[in-house]
Amino acid sequence: MRRAVRALLVLLLALPTPAAATASASAASTGRVTLTVLSPVAIADVSGAHEGSVEALAVRDQEGIADDPARYVSLLGQGAGYSGYRTYELPASVAPSRVTTIALTANVRGPIAAANPWTWSLFDWSHDAWVRLGNQNHCGGDAGTRKWPCDDLDPRPWKYVRDNLIVGADSTPADFVGPGGELRVRLSARSPGSAELDWEALEVYSTAGGTGPRWTPPLRTRWQWQLQGAPGRHEATGGINVHVCRPTFRGGPCVRPEVFDVDLFVDPSIAGRFGYVVDTAAVAAIHASGRHVIGYVTAGDAERWRPDYEQFVDFDRRCHGCLLGKPFSHRFPDEYWANINRGRGRFDFMLQMLRARTDRVAAAGFDGIEYDIVDAYAQGRRVTGWRITYDTQLAYNLALAQMAHEDGLAVALKNDGGQIPDLVSSFDFAINEQCFQYHECDGGGYPAPGWRAFVEAGKPVFEAEYRLEPSAFCPTANEWGFDSIKKARDFNLYGAPWTPCR
């Protein structure tokens, strides 16, 4: 796979924090997906004890090595360790049957997980069982690398934890909503010791259901691809230059993109490392100008810097190395190919993790979604570490398209030219890199007519080149109806350079 530098800087997710300690829930609805953020309303100790008020858990206000006991809850484990749960209340306006994703978020300080894991679980009312979410290994349980350092092995700093509920084959998210809308989150440690909890919340994503109209990009739609931002530049819109205007490759007056493709998360050089900010500001600004925006996520690997990375590592450890494969490439050593094969629950786990990402993109107000890394089958075991068949990849990609459509999102097929004949009818547009440089736009190793099949089906091809000069590909791209752009020769994806073909 020839994939551009999606972002050399960390791109991380933030949850909205309830504004007041007295609020137990806040909701935001955008399109077909509603995000409801719940704060706990009660604490119950089963073994051990706690100090502090439940109201302190509604606001995230401790970071670094801050230590204000009035602003957090201390959980005190004695001889049998600690076990206790917080109670949450789902508003009656959210039907349990419409819930698609439940995610726990917390700000915690305590011993490293290798010494004494503090484990979160969610109660399944239908099966009378606690289902494990994860522990305090917020970035995989190691010190990271020089490029992406982490503080997992340091017990002093406050750490942001995020875990999605992964349900079994015989369960649904509705099973975790009890009488009166009650949800229970348990935190437990087997060994004596203590932990401080500054903030804990549940994100509940729900859909309105139905298959109403959704936006799809028409042919000949000028696009911009910006996955990186820089401090001091366009910070009001998360680093995205929503006003970019440049001449086409033929010169003349500047033109503006009609569609933007940006990461879900604000670049941390702007938001701060572990800032976890969803770029709703860019979405709002693009929409205010009457244009559309696509949200970028990866679907076939695990990136060390994402807030859900710990869950990939946790699954991999519990199945003895069955999920995470080789580093993606020499250029991207801090991300790992994921095994999407069906055995040992991997296929379902990956799709549920992607369901959570898709719900977040939809709830943030994006109009479409780009799933990257969806052709592992074509890379082979030598590259990925896994042998994935054509049929497995096809089933996975079709499932991605379906969940995007269920969330009201237009969906792109990215760099999977070998499966175009089987996927063109299920995807709304295509995104490709360097098909002109590698002579693949109209076949060239892929089933003919290659990416031109999308145009023939009335669906746009958003295409980017890095090394070719615009004069070498733009005339043909325009003739074929592609929406091609020239980006930086070094594969960086900042707002500029940007040269559209039309």
N, C-alpha and C positions, 0 to 999 in steps of 0.2 A: 504494500500500500504506500502510495506517495501522498502523505498527508502534510499539510502546511502546519507551521507552528500555530496551534490553536491559541496558546497563550504561554509565553515564557514566564509570566507572573501568575501567582496563585489567584484563582477565581473562586470565591467562596460564597456560601449562602447565609443569609440572615433571616431570622424569624422576626416578625413584629412582636415586640414585648408589650404586654398590657400596660397601659399608661398609668393606671392607678392600682394600688394594692387592694382596693376593695372590689375591683372588677374580677368576676370569675370567668367571663367569656367575652371575646370580641370576634366579629365576623367581617369578612370582606368577600364580596361576590363579584367576579369578573367573568362575564359570559356564562359558560355552562358549569363551571367549577367554583364552589364556595369553600373558602378556608375559614374555619372557626378555631380560634386559639383559646384554649381553656386554661385557667389557673386553678390550683387545688383549693378546695373549700374546707378540708379537714385533714388532720394527721392522726393515725392510730398506730401505736407501738405494740408489736406482738412479743418481741423479746428485746431487752435493752430499753433505752429511754431517749427522749429528745428534749432539747432546750431551744426556745424561740417560738415565734408565732407563725402560723401558716401564712399570714398576710405577707411576711417577708419573702415568700417564694414567688410572689406575683411580679416582682421587679428584679431585673438583672442589673446589679449595681456594684458588684465586686469584680475586680480584674487584677491581673498581675499578682502581687503579693499583698494586696489590700486585706485588712482584717478588722472589720467592724462587726462585732457579735450582734449588735442590734439589727443588722441588716441580713442576717442569714439564720439558718436553723442548724444546730449541731445534733448529729445522730450519734448516740453513745452506745457502743456495743460492750457487753460485759462478758461473763464466762462463756455464754452460748453465742457470742457474736451479736449482731443486730439484725432485726427484721421488723419492718413496719410498712404501712401503705398510706398513700394519700388518696383521698376521694375527689373525684371530678364529676361535674354535672353537665351533660350534654343538653343544650336547649331543646325544647319541644319542637322548635321550628326545623330541626335537623332530623330527618327520618333515618334511623339506623340502617334501613335497607339501602339507602342512597350513599352510605359511607364507602369510600374506595381506598383511602389511606389513613392510617393513624400513625403519627410519629411523635416520639418523645424527644424533648429537648431539655437540657439541664446545664447548670453551671455549678461545678463541684470542685471541692478540694479535699484531698485525702491521700492515703498511701498509694503507691504505684500498684497496678493491678497484679503484677507478678508476686507482690508480697501479700496482698489481701484484697482480692477482687470484690468490689461493691457492685452487685448485679441488679439491674432493673428487670422487672417482669410486668406483664399486663394480664389481668384476670379474664379468663374465658368463662363466661357465665353458663354457656350451653354445655360445656364439658367439665365444669367445676375444676379447672386447672389453671395454673399460672404458666404463661408462655414467655420464655426468655426473650429479652430485647438486646441487652448487651451490658458492658461494664464501662469503667472509666478510662479505657484505652482510647482516648479521643483521636489519636492519629496512628493507630496500629500497634502501639506498645513498644516503640523503639525511639531512638534519639533522632530519627530522620537522617538526612544527608546534609552536606554542606550547602547544597542548593535549597533544600527544603528542610530546615532544622525543625525539631519538635521538642516539646518539653514533657513527653510522657514519662520519662524516667526521673523527673523532678517532682517531689510531692508538694512543693510549696505553691506554685502558681495555681490560680483558678483555671479550670479546664472546661471547655464547651463540649458537651456530649450530645450526639444526635443519633437516634436509632429508629428505623422504620419497623412497624409491626409486620412480621412475616407469618402468614397464616398457613396452616396445614391444608391438605387436600380436602378434609372434611369440615373445614371451618370457613367463615367469612368474617369480615370486620364487624358485622352486626352482632356476632356472638359475644363481642367484648363490651357491648352496651347492655347494662342490666336494667332492673326495674327502675322506673323514674328517670332513665337516662344516666344512671350511675356508671362510672368507670373507675377502676382501681389500679393504681400503679404501686408496685412493691419495690422497695430497695432493701437488699439484704447482704450481709457479710458473715461468713462462717466463723471467722476468727475474731477475738476481741480487738477493739480499736474504735476509732471515731472517724467521722467524715463530716465535712461542712457542706451544706446545700444552700446555695444562694438563690437559685431560681430553678423552677421546674414547671414545664408546661406541656400540654398535649396539643398537637396540630391535628385537626380533624378535617379532612377534605371530603367533600360530598358533591355529587352531581345532580343536576335537575332531571336527568334522564331524557329520553327522546332523541330524535335525530334531526333536530332543526337545522336551518341553513348555516353554513359556515363559509368564511372567506377562503377563496382559493386564488392564487395569483394567475392573471391572464398571461397569454403569450406577449412577448416584447415588453417585459416589465424590467426596468432598470434597477439593479440591486447594488447594495454595498455590504461588504463583509468586514466587520470590525470586532475582533475578539480581544483586543488589548487597549489599555488606556495608560496615561502617564500623569503623574502628579502635576497639579497646576494647570491642567488643560481640560476644559469641559467638565469640571468636577460637579457642576449642578446636574448633569445628566449622566453621572457615573462614568465619566471619561469618554463617553460616546459623542462624536462630533455629528450631531443631528442636523447641522447646517452645512455639511460638506457640499461643495459645488466646484466642479472642475470641467474643463472642456472635454469633449470626446476626443478620440484618437485623431480625428481629422482637424481639430482645432475649433475656433469659433467661440461663441459665448459659453459660459459654464452651464452645466446641467446638474440636476439633483437626483439622487436615487429615489425611487418610489417604494422600495422595500429595503429594510435593514435586516441583517442577520447578526445578532449579538449574543454573547454569553448571558446565561441567566443571572450571573453574579458580577458584581462590581469588582474591578481589578483591585487587589489589596494594596497596591501602591497608592491608591486613593482612599480606600476604606480602612486600611490597616490590616496587618496580618491577623488572621482569625477574626476579621471583622464581620464576615458572614452577612453581606448586604445584597439583597435582591435588587436588580436594577429596574425598579418600577419607575424611576424618574425618567430614564430614557424611553421606556414604553409610553409613558404619558406624553412626553414631548413629541414623539413621533406621531402618535395618534392625534395630538392637537393640531398637527400640520396636515392632517388628512391622509397620512400614509400608514403603512403596515410594518410589522416587525415579527421576525422569526427568532425563537429561542434555541440556543445551541446546548446540547448535552451529548455525552458519549454513551454508547449502549453496549460496547463489547470489550471494555477494559475497566480496570480499577485505578483511579488516579490518586496518588498519595495525598494530595492537597485538598481533596474534596471533603466536605463535612461528613459524608456517609462512608468514607474509606474504611473506618474501623469495622463496619459490618461485613465488608468483603473479607477482611483479614480474619475476623472472628469465624465466619463460615468456613474459610479455608483451613484454619487450625482445627476446627471441630471435625472436619472430614479428612484430616491428615493430608492436606496439600492437593485436594481435588479441584480447586477453583482457580487459583491464581497461577498463571503460566510465566513465560519469559518476559523480561522487560520489553516494552513496546518497540524500542529501537535505541540506537546509540544516542540519538538526539533527545529521546524521551525516556531516560532510564528510570524515572520515578513513577512510571505507570506500567501496568502489567496486563497482558492478554488474559481475558476471562474465558473460562470453559463453559460454553452454553449447552453442552450435551445434557440429555435428559436424566441420566443416571445420577443417583444420590441427591436428587432434589435441586440440581444446579439450574436447570432450565427454568423451573418455577421460581426459584430464588431470584434469578436475574430479572425475570419479567416483573416480579413484585417490586424490586428495587427501581426498575424503570417506570413502573406505574407511579411510584412516589415522585420521581423526577418529572414525569409528564404532568401529573396533577399540579405540581408547583409552577411549571411553565404556564399552564392554563390559568391558574388562580392569579398569577402575576399579571395577566392581561395580554400575553403574547397572542398573535394571530395564527402562528404556525410553529413547527418544531423541526429542527434538524437533528437526527440521530446519527452520530458519527461512529465509526468502527463497526460496520455491519457486514463485513466480508471476510471474516476470519477463515472461513472454509477455503477461500482461494489462496490464502497465505501459506497454508500447510503447517504441519507439525514442527518442522525445522525452525520456523519463524515464531510460532505462537506457543509451542510446547504441547499443543493439543491436536488431535485429529478430529475435525468437525466436518460432517458431510454436507453436501449441497442441500439435501432435503431438510436437515436440521436447521441450517441457516435460513432456508426459505420459510420454514414454519415460524422461526423466531422473528424474522422481519415482517411477516404478515401479521403476527400478533402485535408488533409495535405499531404498525399502521392502524390496526383496529383500535388500540387504546387511544391513539392520538385522535382519531375520529370520534370516539366516544366522549372525549374531552372537548370536542368542538374545534380542534386544531387542524389546519392544513399540515400535511406531512411530506417531507422530502426524502427521496432515495439518494443516499450519499455514496459515491464511489463504489458501487457494486454492479459494475457493467455486465458481469457474467450472468446475472439473474434478471436483467431488464425484461426479457419476454414474459417471465412469470410474475413480475412485480409492477409493470407499468400501469396496469389497470387499478392497482390498490393504492398507489402513491399519487399525490397531487402535483408534484413537480420534482425536479432532479437538481442535485448540487454535485458538481464535478470539479476536480482539480487537474489541470494540465493535460486534458485529453487532446489538445492540439499538439503540444510538445511531443506526446507519445503516440500520436496518430491513432487515437482510439475513438474519436468523436463519432465516426460513422462505421464503427466496427473495429478493425485492427486487432484481432484477437478476441473480441467479444462478438456475440451473435449480431449480425447485420440486421437493421441499420444502426446499431449502437445507440448512442444517446439521442440520435435523431428520431428514434421511435417515440420519445416523449413529445417532441414538436408535432409529429404526425398525429398524435393523440390529442393535440390541442393543449398540451401542458408545457410550461416553460422549463428551460434548462438554464440554471444559474451556474455559470462556469467561470473559473479563475485561472489565470496563467501568472507565472512568476518570472521565468527566464526568457521567454520569447518577447520580442518587441511587439507592440500593438499592431504595427503595420503587417506583421507576419501572420496574424490570425484574425484580426478584426474584420477584414473584408469577407472572409469565408463565414465567420460566426454570424455576421449580419445577414448574409445570403441564406444561411440555413435557419435563421430565426432563433439562434442562441442569444442569451443575454450574458455576454462575456465581459470580463473586466481584467485589467492588469493591476496586480498588487506588487508589493516589494520583492525585489530580487532575492533578498535573504530570508524570505518566507515569513517575515513578521506581519502581523495583521492589525496594525494601527489604522487610524482613520485615513491617513495618507502614507504613501501614494495611493491614488485611486484614479484610474483612467478607464472610463467606460467605452465600450465599442460604439454605442449609439446614444 
